[in-house]
Amino acid sequence: MDTLIPTSADLAGDQAVISLAEAVLPAVDAASKEIEDRRRLPPALLDKLHEARLFRLLLPRSSNGVETDPVTFFHVIETLARGDASTAWCVSQAGGCAMTAAYLDPRVAKHIFGDDPRAVLAWGPGPKTRAVKCEGGHKVTGTWAFASGGRHATWIGCHSPLFQADGSPVMTKDGRQIERTFLVPMSAVAWTDIWNVVGLRGTASDQFAVTDLFVPDGYSFSRDFSQPAFERRESGALYRMSAMTCYEVGFAGVALGIARGALDDFVDTARNKVPRGGKSPIRDSAVVQTNLAQAEIGARAARAYLLQELARIWKEVSAGDALSVDHRIVIRGASTNAIHKAREAVDFAYNAAGATAIFESHPLERRFRDIHTVTQQLQGRLNHLETVGAWMMGAETDLTWV
């Protein structure tokens, strides 16, 4: 198929959905200090997010979801991150998890998501876990961490390799052990508070555990990111995208939203702050003026590239194309680049603001901590660009996280 060139409308997304995020942004911004102090999204803010259906953006319509497009999803997450990065991160994570409904039996999807307007699924990685086959399902044991949004979730996902009742691993034909994600009620897991971290404190990405928990057949699915059609039961174009691509887009939106807020905060500070020993405000410095322009242009250029390529790929997938490795490589490269250009912009703002930015009372202090936590997460790894470059040159490369 010929490349479909995105229009300005394609880049803009669904304004009706984006306006919901804009409407809740003042509440997100106002709650930011409480979010930091409590390391949780407060109940009043959760109420507003649920009322706006922002946790259901990538959930199928058949499960009472919004089923929006990835471009709109990006704009929503970026908007929320201008107010508070932890809130945006939780909404982004919940969006990717909600795509699970497209791979479940409709009755199970309805039970988990469709019957509860406040349903949220959360999960995290776990290196030592197991799911042992038993009559009618599996018994799952393990400990998982980095479960962003888990404290306000209704269901939890437990990623586990499969074992037969005799303890032997369940393997694919090509010799890989099969893994599935088992969905359990939030009340069935035991939590440990481990989230004492530098930034994104409000995500409450804590640790949870289960021991020999029975999960009936039907309440699990495959998370094989390289095969988005595997077990898919929904025909919508959104579910021909992989959940991984939506995570990449969402978390790039978090980073760019942080950068947008940081640059705006810096300009407000620079107009009035006269540095110690100086005679005029920071804004009069030629060095600061030049560096601000470079930071602004760098962040905007990365954002524009991500949006342009995302809109193009979405048009092609919507027109019937399969999500190709080339598509996945482009999104991975554009999202990783956006995250790091956002970091560069925030670093400029923080450094140029001087000692003012080190105080908890100044928004740049939180934005600096948040962006440097984003870059430490899976989606911010710089070695993703190594994968992109290797693919471009036809070299052997690992596509696990693409």
Steps between C-alpha positions, in 0.01 A plus 500: 500500500624851421595710799203697629609854584345623827304824497489767768176343626674164533772662711247683717310191616144483631438838658193380689712247690797733546269766645415258782865502603518879468195531725651287777850656472439772765401229751810299410724803548334592830547148635869474413633579848260255665600237245866551590439499875269195509668313211152421371240654270245644746140369492353833387730509197432135419130585498558769238718273286236229507221747424695609192557131409871564461595155630294347216660671200641181344228266628277346228157651451358151549623524861358850547828662402588808294721313247666820386795523261870512602542865391217611727641282779834680468336843527302400809804364682714801405227734627473327838880497541508878482319493833644189663719229349392225740137547401587487132718193553219313679248585228746393231580173674132425557430568133750240383373249754139558392587376151499157667123491455552455126667163565256357755182299460223765479334370817824534695569845353151607603551368853831681546443822307149533362304455823709745702535861376793549740693191387878542484750225425861533619807278487877490519795270427595205719822304445412194713143394436318185389155386390438127548226326304218352710143395441302794358787747493838574654648563843714812490788588734738791489597855586472790258604865526469834317121459495417860407148593606458175689376667816189631323459200268213253514685215324865397496696321228753232596745422218619142542669219309291181472579164659327164484370343821817286513717814501620478141493826300243547225692573180423629152599303191808720459619432855383808691316470830146629469401794719155640570354781709250384762233746609399502866290731719700768675379363835677168432856640509722600793665840465839625618574873496835537321442821302736741678650649187635817342211579265161384378429447867124509458492195275526280812680239290521257788569128533232232522502124555278191482559140609327203334214725393250318280418683177228339288541436129399804296654753740837511327644607167828517309712816509711410197569854375639371171168338407221755552251271320556212743171422682351828383120502505439866410508612137558873559814659354621594850549134580710447191748726676699325773460603862874569500466773237229665707720491810780663301270775376340557840823527696651728235192714561581503872855620429395769254229622737761534775724693262220731392421581862868546588569743216190703587602503868848614405378789287285620790803483731745658255287809444539610859795327663819703532784260584722578797762753393309584183336823391226372271260207479612163366297564186749768389788250474594423140618153605167425667307634202695279258473189718127554557442519126697179445316318777161612367583407141648165603191398694259625235690332217502167683130537574420586139696203366328261739154635415561500126626142492235378744222660295641350180525151647152528650356593159671200341384258770148647490496445123571130549878465523647273763725664757841422352841481660585818309202671666608379841859611446391851400274540805769366730761740361270802501373437853847441647630813328206701634564384857864606486440830324245570772764420762744741334240775511424441868872487585547838334208654690613359834864605460425846363254576781782464753441443872135596464431160343634292790213586734198273532282807471611555140344282226834451322626293794224241449519507121878439515453195724213367291674521163809327636280219627334467160838456331594223744194292406484242221351742247784750553794266439750655260596156368165497317676728252766233453221261399362757256838565343582130470168436326561786258831342393373143482708385797380233740299655781268405784144618431362393840425856612391643166 
